[in-house]
Amino acid sequence: MSDTGGGHRASAEALQAAFEMEYPGCIDVQIVDLWTEHGGWPFNQFVPSYQMMARNPPIWKLFWEYGKFPLTRKLTEIGSDLRCQNSFRRCIEAANPDLVISVHPLCQYIPLRAMKKMGGGRRKIPFVTVVTDLGGAHPTWFHPDTDKCFVPSEVLRETALTQGLRPEQIKLHGLPTRPGFWKPVTQDKASLQVQLGLQPGVKACLVVGGGDGVGGIGPIAKALIKKMGEAGGYQQLVVVCGKNEAVKEQLAAIAPPLGVYVKVLGFVKNMDEWMGAVDVIVTKAGPGTIAEATIRGLPIMLSAYLPGQEEGNIPYVVEGGYGAFSQNPAVIADTVTAWLTDDAMLSAMAANARLAARPHATTAIARDIGKMVYAPDSPPTVQEALREVERQQKLQKLAEGSSVAPAPPTASATH
């Protein structure tokens, strides 16, 4: 993987948690930022370069198209292969994995070439791609030599086929999400609102800008506060600013109109609870947030997108009947306030969001990958895996007087 945005690491960590749940104590997962930790210059600068381009969409668009055009894509692959293949190979050899998982579009070409050389010309270690985009994806996600490619949507299943993958290589489960979204909220909304310091029973909108603060949430939040005040009645707004401390301070200093309750937060780790406590979400078109919002049945107001990478997520949401898109703060405020004051519309959009949700995607992907690690004709269930761990521990205690279990298979996740 590479930490270009929070979604790739979040997906890797979600899969790690799912392996532990499905095969407890049986699969050891190592998460590696391949480009930052093992890439040569300038390729080891992907993360700061991404952060700069994410704040300058026209530059991002040029970079996206440069990597998509066949000639420039090939030249980049040749250059990065010459600069990075040997170090990538040493990384994989040191991990000695039973299987490699990629959750990043730039972690197919070179790792697969390196692994082929490790096998003396024929790759012996299984390689899996887990696509973490949603309504559209860069061609570099899809390599014909991957053993299995997990896609989150029918749109990307078709894309994988057009990029040369065979139907048997492709599996559609959904997008990996964090463990808090794997099960439904057990608390009623009002009690969850009280727990989080919100007003119980008052309609709420959540505005999020991503962990790195990208998304222009300041003007959007200010427009919402103003419009909610004009609408009358009682409404509340929760703004998650991530690492954007400047915007957090600005919004916290605002005195909201009568009947409007505002809660301003920085970086949060319990997004599953916050999404369970609100009725609508405003977010940039990041695939992870969209997938998690559908699980909570939230209508989605999309406010920004990265050209190319996130463009396809807009029609995915809008045509799904559970969202809208605008980059104009005033339009966003008008639209969201209209949703919050129309119970019938809110209910219909929430139902459409739930239809698009795939809450079991992460564990389903983990189960399928587990079958590749173990014997294909007799993969262990969770219960079988637990019994095998206990049996091995008992045998080792008897033989050596040790409580240390035998080393589990290793899955290395590159992103």
C-alpha positions, -999 to 999 in steps of 0.1 A, spaced: 0 0 0 9 37 1 -5 63 25 -19 84 -3 -51 93 15 -64 74 46 -85 49 27 -58 25 17 -45 20 52 -80 19 66 -88 -9 42 -57 -28 51 -64 -25 88 -100 -35 82 -89 -67 65 -64 -74 93 -92 -72 118 -114 -94 97 -86 -121 94 -83 -121 132 -121 -125 135 -124 -152 109 -92 -170 116 -82 -160 151 -45 -166 158 -39 -183 124 -29 -155 100 -2 -129 108 -7 -97 88 21 -72 80 10 -38 66 37 -21 45 38 13 29 58 -1 0 66 31 -18 75 53 12 95 26 31 112 9 1 109 31 -30 137 50 -44 136 88 -49 114 104 -62 89 75 -58 93 75 -21 77 110 -21 42 98 -31 26 107 2 36 144 4 30 147 -34 -5 133 -30 -13 158 -2 -2 187 -23 -22 175 -54 -53 167 -33 -54 204 -25 -49 214 -61 -74 193 -82 -62 205 -117 -27 192 -109 -42 160 -96 -62 156 -129 -30 160 -149 -12 134 -128 -42 110 -131 -44 113 -169 -6 110 -172 -8 77 -154 -37 65 -175 -25 73 -210 -8 41 -223 25 56 -235 32 78 -204 19 50 -181 44 25 -197 73 50 -194 65 55 -157 63 18 -151 97 12 -167 113 40 -147 98 30 -114 106 -7 -121 143 1 -126 144 23 -95 123 2 -71 120 -34 -81 151 -47 -63 141 -30 -30 105 -42 -33 118 -77 -39 140 -76 -8 110 -63 12 88 -93 1 116 -118 6 122 -105 41 85 -109 50 85 -144 34 47 -143 30 23 -171 21 2 -145 2 5 -108 -8 -25 -84 -8 -25 -51 -26 -49 -23 -16 -34 4 -38 -35 10 -76 3 14 -78 11 -19 -61 4 -44 -88 30 -40 -116 63 -39 -98 54 -63 -69 42 -89 -94 74 -86 -115 95 -89 -83 76 -119 -71 80 -136 -105 118 -133 -102 117 -147 -66 101 -178 -81 128 -183 -107 107 -170 -135 74 -184 -122 56 -168 -93 48 -192 -65 33 -168 -39 -5 -160 -45 -12 -123 -52 -46 -106 -45 -58 -72 -53 -86 -55 -32 -98 -25 -51 -106 4 -27 -123 27 -52 -160 25 -58 -177 41 -88 -146 44 -110 -110 32 -109 -76 38 -125 -64 11 -150 -34 3 -128 -57 -15 -103 -62 -43 -128 -33 -66 -136 -39 -98 -156 -14 -118 -135 -33 -113 -102 -48 -144 -88 -79 -128 -75 -92 -92 -78 -119 -82 -53 -141 -53 -66 -167 -33 -46 -193 -27 -73 -208 -39 -106 -193 -9 -123 -158 -19 -114 -165 -56 -122 -172 -44 -158 -141 -22 -157 -119 -52 -146 -133 -72 -175 -125 -44 -200 -89 -42 -186 -83 -79 -195 -91 -98 -163 -110 -131 -167 -144 -135 -150 -130 -162 -127 -103 -138 -114 -130 -112 -103 -150 -114 -71 -176 -88 -60 -182 -84 -23 -181 -46 -16 -156 -22 -2 -137 -30 30 -150 -10 59 -139 -5 95 -151 -31 121 -175 -7 137 -196 -9 106 -198 -47 103 -228 -49 127 -259 -27 130 -262 -1 157 -279 -17 187 -287 16 205 -317 37 194 -307 70 178 -318 92 207 -298 74 234 -268 74 211 -272 111 206 -272 116 244 -241 95 247 -223 117 222 -234 150 237 -261 158 211 -297 168 216 -319 137 216 -346 135 190 -334 165 170 -326 160 133 -288 161 127 -264 166 98 -228 154 99 -201 173 79 -168 155 74 -137 166 56 -114 136 58 -86 129 82 -63 153 63 -88 182 65 -94 182 27 -129 191 15 -137 228 21 -158 221 52 -155 256 67 -177 275 42 -201 245 40 -206 244 78 -211 282 80 -237 281 52 -255 252 70 -256 271 103 -271 301 86 -297 281 66 -307 260 96 -313 292 116 -335 306 88 -355 274 86 -367 277 122 -374 248 145 -346 227 159 -317 211 140 -282 202 149 -249 201 131 -218 180 138 -186 190 120 -156 166 120 -126 187 110 -99 160 111 -65 176 113 -77 210 102 -72 228 135 -77 263 119 -112 255 106 -120 238 140 -112 270 159 -131 292 134 -163 271 137 -160 267 174 -161 305 178 -194 309 159 -225 316 180 -253 296 163 -288 309 159 -316 300 183 -326 264 178 -294 253 160 -270 231 180 -235 228 167 -207 204 178 -172 208 163 -148 179 165 -112 172 154 -101 137 145 -125 110 157 -121 72 159 -157 64 165 -172 74 131 -195 44 132 -212 60 163 -214 95 148 -230 82 116 -255 62 137 -265 94 156 -273 116 125 -297 117 97 -277 132 68 -240 134 59 -220 160 38 -187 147 26 -163 147 -3 -167 118 -27 -143 94 -9 -153 58 -15 -148 47 22 -170 73 36 -197 66 10 -196 29 17 -198 34 55 -226 60 51 -248 36 31 -244 10 59 -258 35 83 -286 44 58 -276 80 54 -285 103 25 -253 117 12 -246 153 0 -213 151 -19 -194 184 -18 -161 178 -36 -141 151 -55 -107 143 -68 -109 145 -106 -106 111 -122 -102 91 -90 -135 101 -73 -156 114 -103 -173 80 -108 -185 81 -72 -209 110 -79 -232 92 -104 -229 61 -82 -245 80 -53 -269 102 -73 -282 75 -96 -286 52 -66 -312 76 -53 -296 84 -20 -277 116 -26 -268 147 -45 -238 167 -55 -229 204 -54 -197 224 -47 -217 255 -38 -220 259 0 -253 277 -3 -268 250 -25 -255 223 -2 -271 241 28 -305 245 9 -305 209 -1 -296 194 32 -320 216 51 -348 205 27 -340 169 34 -340 173 71 -374 190 70 -390 164 47 -395 131 66 -409 112 36 -379 122 14 -354 114 42 -370 80 47 -369 71 10 -333 82 5 -323 63 37 -339 31 23 -321 35 -10 -288 40 9 -293 7 28 -300 -11 -5 -266 -1 -17 -249 -11 15 -225 -41 18 -218 -44 56 -204 -79 53 -179 -72 25 -148 -71 47 -154 -104 63 -164 -120 30 -132 -109 14 -112 -122 44 -129 -156 42 -121 -159 5 -85 -150 10 -82 -174 39 -93 -202 16 -63 -193 -6 -39 -194 23 -50 -228 35 -57 -260 15 -82 -251 -12 -102 -283 -7 -105 -280 31 -103 -244 43 -109 -240 81 -139 -224 95 -135 -201 125 -144 -229 148 -120 -253 131 -92 -228 132 -98 -222 169 -97 -260 176 -65 -263 155 -48 -235 174 -57 -251 208 -46 -286 195 -12 -272 184 -7 -254 217 -14 -286 237 10 -306 215 37 -281 218 33 -279 256 36 -317 258 66 -318 236 86 -288 248 69 -275 279 62 -243 260 29 -223 257 40 -207 224 18 -217 194 33 -227 160 40 -198 136 8 -189 116 8 -183 79 17 -147 69 -3 -124 47 16 -93 36 -6 -63 27 10 -38 3 -7 -4 -2 
